[in-house]
Amino acid sequence: MKLYYSAGSCSTSCHITLEESGLKYEAVAVDWDNPSDPNVALVTKLNPLGTLPILITDEGAQLDQNLAIHAYVADKAPRKELLPPAGSVERAEALNWLSFVCSDLHKSIGGLFGVKSYSEDPAVQAAVRGHLVDKSNELLTYLEARLAGKDYLMDKVFTAADAYAFVVLGWCQWLEIPLTPYPTIQKYLARVAARPAVAKVLKEEGLT
């Protein structure tokens, strides 16, 4: 398998899940800030939307949505329990968490990176940012409560949903969303960061 990723972006979560899986893969960094990087033209051709991640499977298929990549990799390494068995209620719960991160958490926190794209008017930008920050804190408050007494989203077992949540929550440090009101989330992030596979990916991507 081959994963195209941009360091620190949501694609880092797929990099983590791949590393946790123990499967053989190649990770290719794409530097959007360097127009001469040949991988920029390549991934734009592969995905006209111009977004990452992109995973090329061993069968030659292309996946370019986080949720699909996490599920695919987890199913390729069932013994790692990155997702519970298909058909189980635990599987549905884990997918529920993946969907929460993808549809709610990512959209709100990640949306703050694009505030300036809404308008050149500072007042509009401030209004958009205020809305997204409020929504992000609402979601963080929810997550803080749901993580109480747990090691991971699925209690004692690390899953692909944790890889995704870890990366999105990590953006708060760059977006001026303080996590001091959320001590449980802070401990959760430290716990995930201490996992050998996660630490390896962060080092490889130059994030530590």
N, C-alpha and C positions, 0 to 999 in steps of 0.2 A: 504494500500500500504506500501511497505517496500523499502527504499532507502539505498543502500550501498554506502558510500562515503569515500573519503580521504580528510582530512581538507586542504583547500587552493587549491585543484586541480580543474579541470573543473567540477567535480561532485558537488562542492559547488554551482555552478549555478543552478543545478537541485534542490538542497536543498532549495535555495532561491525561486525558482518558486513554489515548493510545499508549502512553508510557505506562500507565497503570495496568493496561491489559496484558503486557508482556509479549504482545504480537510483534512480528517483524514489520518495520515501517521506515520510511524516509521522510524527514521533515525538511521542507524547503522554505526558507525565510524570504518574504517579499517586502522590499523597501519602497513604500509608496512615495517617499520623499526624494527618491533618486530615479529620475526619468530614464537614466541609462541602464538601470537594472533590467536585464532581459526578461526577468520573471514578471515584471509589471505588464508588459505587452502580452505575455503568455497567458496570465490569469484573466486578463481582460478579454482575450479571445475565447478562453474556456468558458467564462461566465460574463456575458455582455452586461450584467448588472454591475460589474466591477466590484464585487464584494468577496470577502473571504469569511470562512474557510472554504477550501476546495479539497475534497478527498477523492483520489483515484483509487478505486478498489483493485484487488488482485484480479478481478474478473474484467477490469477495464471500464467499469461503470463510473460515473461521476456523481458525487453528492456534494451539494453546496449550501446545505442548511444545517445549522448546529444540531438541532434535535435529531435529525435523520442520521447524522454522523455518529453522535453519541450512541444511539440505539444500535446502529450497525456494528460498531466496534464492540459494544458490550455483548452482543449476540455471538460475535466471533470468538469471544473468550469467556464462555459461561462459568468456568470454574473461578473466575475472579469476582463474580457476583457484582459486576458494575451495573447490572440491572437484574431484578429478580426474575424467576422463570415466567415465560409467556403463559398467560391465562390465569395467573394468580392475582389476588387482590393487591398483594405487595407490588406487583409489576405495575398495576394501574396507579398505585400511590406514588411510585417513583416517577412514572410518566407525568403524573399530575404536578410533581415538583419541577420536572424539566419544563413543562408547559408554563408554569408560574414564572420561572426565571426568564424564559424566552419571550413570553407575551406581556408580562407585567414589569418585572424588575429590570430587564434589559432595555425595554422601551422607555421607561422613565429615567433611570440613571444614565443610560447611554444617550438618551435624547439631549442631555445637557452638552454633549460635545458639539452638537449642531445648532446651538441657539442662534448664532450669527447668520445662519442660512435662512432664517425666517424673514428677516428684515434688516435693513441698514439703520433703522430708527432705534436709538438706544432705549427709548421708552418701551417699544415693542419687545426688544430683546429682554429687558428687565421683567416684563410681564410674563413672557414665555418661561424664562428661568424660574421665576417665582412659582409658577404653576407646577413645573417639573420637580422642583425641590420639595414642594409641599407633598406631591404625590409620592416622591421617593421616600420621604420620611414616613408617610403613611404605610408604605410597604415594609420599610425597615422596622417599624413598630410591630407590625404583624409578624414578621419573621423572627424578631426578638422573642416574642411570646411563644411561637411554635417551636423554637429551638431549645426552650427551657428544659433542662434535664437530659438533653440529648448530646451525643458526640457529633452526629451528622444529621442530615435531613431525614434519613431513614433510621434514626436512632443510633445503633451501634455499628452499622455497616456503611462504609463509604461507597457512594455510587457516582455514576456519571453526572447526576444532578448536582452533586457537591462540586465537581470540577467546574461546572458552568457557573454556579452561584459564587464560588470563590473568586473567579475572575471578574465578574460583574461588580461584586461588592468591593473588590479592590480598586475599582475606578473612583470610589468616593474620595480617596486621598488626593486625586488630581482635580476633582470637581468641587472642592470646598464644601463637602458634605461631611461634617464631623460625625464620627462614630462613637464619641464619648458617651452619648446617651444610651448606647447599646452595648453594654459590657458582654452580654452573651454572644453577640455577633463577633465582637473583638476576639473572644476566646476561641470561637469557632474558626475564624480566619487563621489564627495562630496554629491551631490544631491541624488544619488542612495544609498549611505551609510547611509544617514539620514532616509531612509524609515524604519519604525518600524520592518517590517518583515526581512529586510536585516540586520539590527542591531542585531536582535535576533539570526539569523543564525550565523553571525560572532562571536557573544559571545559564542554560543553553541560550535562552532568549535575551540574556543580558538584563534581566529584571531584578537581580540581586547584586 
